[in-house]
Amino acid sequence: MTLTVGNGGTGRRVENAVAWTIKNLDAVVAMGAALVIGLMEIFDHHLGPGIGSGATLLVLGALVYGNLAERRHRMADIREATTGAQRAIEDLVMVKSLSGGDLERALDRARQTTERWVFKGGTGTYLRAVTLPVCVQQARIHRRPLSMKIDIVNPADERACAAYARFRQTFAHRLDFLPSDPWSVDRARKEAFATVLAVCWYRQRLDTLEAEVYLSSGVPTLRFDLSDSCLIITQDDPRRANLLVERDRPLYDYYVTELHQSREQAATVDLRHAEPLSEEPTVDEAHRLFESIGLALPTAFSDPDVGEIIDKALHAENPYRR
């Protein structure tokens, strides 16, 4: 057993020596040539006068070769490091900052060519005021299908609506231009109900629209709008930048998964048996619609309250237009 281990150790040492020699062949040749010529000059006085110069050239040549080889290895390392740095820089700029008119232009570009829109946010006010009608119009003009997945606060969950209203009140003095309509539990509920009604209304008027609505009890602090070309992340604090992620960036795919998981944890609204809505829905139609999809309106809502929901659904104005 001891002999076998010893032979194995010797074999490994030989292999390591051979590998080292091959890797440093230029230096080995140079040192070997210098050693041989030096010994010949010391012990053999009959050598010609040019042998020393030849040996010097041989050694210098070997050293130059080694230098060049080392430089080639170094350049390869530099190229590898440069490629890695380039990838890191590209990852750093995978998110673009949007502000002012850049945000509206980015959203408009995303709406023009997409066949898919995924939204996650509070009550979907901007969605039903701008995104939903524009995407439906583009799908109708270009005769293409449209898939929409919409995840908003559950209007049947008063606690969630109250929490969302408190969150919006935090930035109300910067964003809301209608002080007579402050954020409250009732407003949050009406806005969310209005988004559901709007989706049903447009769904009944575009056969190629596949719309799904999800209701969450969590309170989102960001809004996500995901199209075929990009993801746009917005928020209610105007002091902070909005973000755009192009589809070819890894972060886009990460959020596709994240948004899917969020919908998996939300309640799904079954729109298959939704009662039909006229061009200008009545209060009774609205009641029947919400009952048919399992989301009955609160009994405390009066007819004027339901009329307000209908108006918010089909005649909403862009809340961020200045």
C-alpha positions in Angstrom: 0.0 0.0 0.0 2.8 2.4 0.9 4.7 1.6 -2.4 1.6 2.3 -4.4 1.1 5.7 -2.8 4.7 6.5 -3.3 4.6 5.7 -7.0 1.4 7.7 -7.3 3.1 10.7 -5.7 6.2 10.4 -7.9 4.0 10.2 -11.0 2.1 13.3 -10.0 5.4 15.1 -9.4 6.7 14.1 -12.9 3.4 15.2 -14.5 3.6 18.5 -12.7 7.2 19.0 -13.8 6.4 18.2 -17.4 3.4 20.6 -17.4 5.6 23.3 -15.9 8.3 22.8 -18.5 5.8 23.0 -21.4 4.2 26.1 -19.9 7.6 27.8 -19.4 9.4 26.3 -22.5 10.8 29.6 -23.6 12.6 30.2 -20.2 13.8 26.6 -20.1 15.3 26.9 -23.6 17.0 30.1 -22.7 18.4 28.9 -19.4 19.5 25.6 -21.0 21.3 27.3 -23.9 23.0 29.7 -21.6 24.1 26.9 -19.3 25.5 24.7 -22.1 27.4 27.5 -23.8 28.7 28.8 -20.5 30.1 25.4 -19.5 31.6 24.9 -22.9 33.4 28.2 -22.7 34.7 27.3 -19.2 35.9 23.8 -19.9 36.7 23.9 -23.6 39.2 26.6 -24.7 39.0 25.5 -28.4 35.6 27.1 -29.0 35.4 29.6 -31.8 35.3 33.3 -31.0 31.7 33.6 -32.4 30.2 31.0 -30.2 29.6 33.4 -27.3 27.8 35.9 -29.5 25.7 33.2 -31.0 24.8 31.9 -27.6 23.9 35.4 -26.5 21.6 35.8 -29.5 20.0 32.4 -28.8 19.3 33.4 -25.2 18.0 36.8 -26.3 15.8 35.2 -28.9 14.3 32.8 -26.4 13.7 35.6 -24.0 12.0 37.7 -26.7 9.8 34.7 -27.6 8.8 34.3 -24.0 8.1 38.0 -23.8 5.8 37.8 -26.8 4.0 34.8 -25.5 3.5 36.5 -22.1 2.1 39.5 -24.0 -0.3 37.4 -25.9 -1.6 35.8 -22.7 -1.9 39.3 -21.1 -3.8 40.7 -24.1 -6.2 37.7 -23.9 -6.7 38.5 -20.2 -7.3 42.2 -21.0 -9.9 41.3 -23.7 -11.7 39.0 -21.3 -11.7 41.6 -18.6 -12.9 44.2 -21.1 -15.7 42.0 -22.2 -16.8 41.4 -18.6 -16.7 45.1 -17.9 -18.8 45.8 -21.0 -21.4 43.3 -19.8 -21.4 44.9 -16.4 -22.0 48.3 -18.0 -24.8 47.0 -20.1 -26.4 45.5 -17.0 -26.1 48.9 -15.2 -28.0 50.7 -18.1 -30.7 48.0 -18.4 -33.0 50.5 -16.7 -33.6 53.9 -18.2 -35.0 56.9 -16.2 -38.1 58.6 -17.4 -39.5 62.0 -16.4 -41.9 64.5 -17.7 -42.9 64.1 -21.3 -40.5 61.1 -21.7 -42.9 59.0 -19.7 -45.9 59.7 -21.7 -44.0 59.2 -25.0 -42.7 55.8 -23.7 -46.2 54.7 -22.7 -47.6 55.8 -26.1 -44.9 53.9 -28.0 -45.6 50.8 -25.9 -49.3 51.0 -26.7 -49.0 51.3 -30.5 -47.6 47.9 -31.4 -48.4 45.6 -28.5 -50.6 42.6 -28.5 -50.2 42.2 -24.7 -50.6 44.5 -21.7 -50.0 43.5 -18.1 -50.9 46.0 -15.4 -50.4 45.9 -11.7 -51.3 49.0 -9.6 -53.8 50.6 -7.3 -57.1 51.2 -8.9 -56.2 51.5 -12.6 -57.4 55.1 -13.1 -54.8 55.9 -15.8 -55.3 52.4 -17.3 -59.0 52.9 -18.1 -58.6 56.6 -19.0 -55.8 56.1 -21.6 -54.2 52.7 -21.9 -57.3 50.5 -22.2 -59.1 52.6 -24.9 -55.9 53.2 -26.9 -54.9 49.6 -26.9 -58.4 48.5 -27.9 -58.4 51.2 -30.7 -55.0 50.0 -32.0 -56.1 46.4 -32.0 -59.3 47.3 -33.9 -57.4 49.3 -36.5 -54.7 46.7 -37.1 -57.1 43.8 -36.7 -54.9 42.0 -34.2 -55.6 40.2 -30.9 -55.1 41.9 -27.6 -54.5 40.2 -24.3 -54.8 42.2 -21.1 -54.1 41.1 -17.5 -55.1 43.6 -14.9 -54.3 43.4 -11.2 -55.8 46.0 -8.9 -56.8 46.5 -5.3 -59.9 44.5 -4.4 -62.8 47.0 -4.0 -64.6 44.4 -1.8 -61.7 44.6 0.7 -62.4 47.8 2.8 -59.1 47.4 4.7 -57.1 47.3 1.5 -58.9 50.2 0.1 -58.4 52.2 3.3 -54.7 51.5 3.2 -54.4 52.5 -0.4 -56.3 55.7 0.2 -53.9 56.6 3.1 -51.0 55.9 0.8 -52.4 58.2 -1.9 -53.1 60.9 0.6 -49.4 61.0 1.3 -48.7 62.5 -2.1 -52.1 64.1 -2.7 -50.8 67.7 -2.4 -48.4 67.0 -5.2 -50.5 65.0 -7.6 -54.2 65.6 -7.2 -55.5 68.5 -9.1 -59.1 68.1 -7.8 -59.0 69.0 -4.1 -62.7 68.5 -3.9 -62.2 64.8 -4.6 -59.6 63.6 -2.0 -58.6 60.0 -1.7 -60.9 58.1 0.7 -62.1 54.5 1.1 -65.1 55.2 -1.0 -63.1 56.8 -3.7 -60.7 53.9 -3.8 -63.6 51.4 -4.0 -65.3 53.4 -6.8 -62.2 53.7 -8.8 -61.5 50.0 -8.6 -65.1 49.1 -9.4 -65.0 51.5 -12.4 -61.9 49.7 -13.8 -63.7 46.3 -13.6 -66.7 47.8 -15.4 -64.6 49.4 -18.1 -62.8 46.1 -18.8 -66.2 44.4 -19.2 -67.5 47.1 -21.4 -64.5 47.0 -23.8 -64.4 43.2 -23.7 -68.0 43.1 -25.0 -67.1 45.4 -27.9 -63.9 43.7 -29.2 -64.1 40.0 -29.9 -60.3 39.7 -30.0 -59.8 41.2 -26.6 -58.9 38.6 -24.0 -59.1 40.4 -20.7 -58.5 39.0 -17.2 -59.0 40.9 -13.9 -57.3 40.1 -10.6 -58.1 41.6 -7.2 -55.4 41.9 -4.6 -55.6 42.6 -0.9 -52.1 44.0 -0.8 -51.4 47.7 -1.3 -49.0 48.4 -4.2 -46.7 51.4 -4.0 -45.7 51.1 -7.7 -47.5 50.7 -11.0 -46.3 48.2 -13.6 -47.2 48.5 -17.3 -45.8 45.6 -19.3 -46.1 45.5 -23.1 -44.5 43.3 -25.8 -41.6 45.8 -26.1 -40.9 47.1 -22.6 -41.8 47.4 -18.9 -42.6 50.8 -17.4 -42.6 51.3 -13.7 -44.2 54.4 -12.3 -45.1 55.8 -8.9 -47.0 58.6 -7.1 -44.0 60.5 -5.8 -43.1 63.1 -8.5 -39.7 63.6 -6.9 -38.6 60.1 -8.0 -37.8 59.0 -11.5 -40.0 56.5 -13.4 -38.2 53.5 -15.0 -38.2 51.8 -18.3 -36.8 48.3 -19.0 -36.5 47.1 -22.6 -37.7 43.6 -23.5 -34.2 42.3 -24.3 -33.0 43.0 -20.8 -33.0 40.3 -18.1 -34.9 42.5 -15.7 -37.9 42.4 -18.1 -38.1 38.6 -17.8 -37.7 38.8 -14.0 -40.7 41.0 -13.8 -42.8 38.9 -16.1 -42.3 36.1 -13.5 -42.9 38.5 -10.6 -46.2 39.8 -12.0 -47.3 36.3 -12.8 -46.7 35.2 -9.2 -48.6 38.3 -7.9 -51.6 37.3 -10.0 -51.4 33.8 -8.6 -52.0 35.1 -5.1 -54.9 37.4 -6.1 -58.6 36.6 -6.5 -59.7 36.1 -10.1 -62.8 37.8 -11.4 -64.8 35.4 -13.7 -65.9 37.6 -16.6 -67.3 34.8 -18.8 -70.9 35.3 -17.6 -70.8 39.1 -17.4 -74.2 40.7 -18.1 -74.2 42.8 -21.3 -73.8 46.6 -21.1 -75.3 49.1 -23.4 -73.3 52.0 -24.9 -74.3 54.1 -21.9 -74.9 51.6 -19.1 -77.7 52.3 -16.6 -77.5 51.8 -12.9 -79.5 48.6 -13.1 -77.2 47.2 -15.8 -74.2 48.0 -13.6 -75.8 46.2 -10.6 -76.6 43.1 -12.8 -73.1 43.1 -14.2 -71.3 43.1 -10.9 -73.7 40.5 -9.5 -73.1 38.2 -12.5 -69.3 38.3 -12.0 -69.5 37.7 -8.3 -68.6 41.2 -7.2 -71.8 42.7 -6.0 -71.8 46.5 -5.2 -72.0 47.5 -1.6 -75.6 48.0 -0.4 -74.5 51.4 1.0 -73.9 52.6 -2.6 -76.8 54.8 -3.8 -77.8 55.2 -7.4 -75.7 58.4 -7.7 -72.7 56.4 -6.4 -73.3 53.7 -9.1 -73.7 56.5 -11.7 -70.4 57.9 -10.6 -68.7 54.5 -11.1 -70.2 54.3 -14.6 -68.9 57.8 -15.4 -65.4 57.0 -14.1 -65.4 53.8 -16.1 -66.3 55.2 -19.5 -65.5 58.9 -19.3 -62.4 59.0 -17.2 -59.8 61.7 -17.8 -56.1 61.3 -17.7 -55.3 62.0 -14.0 -51.8 63.2 -14.8 -52.6 65.6 -17.6 -51.4 69.1 -16.7 
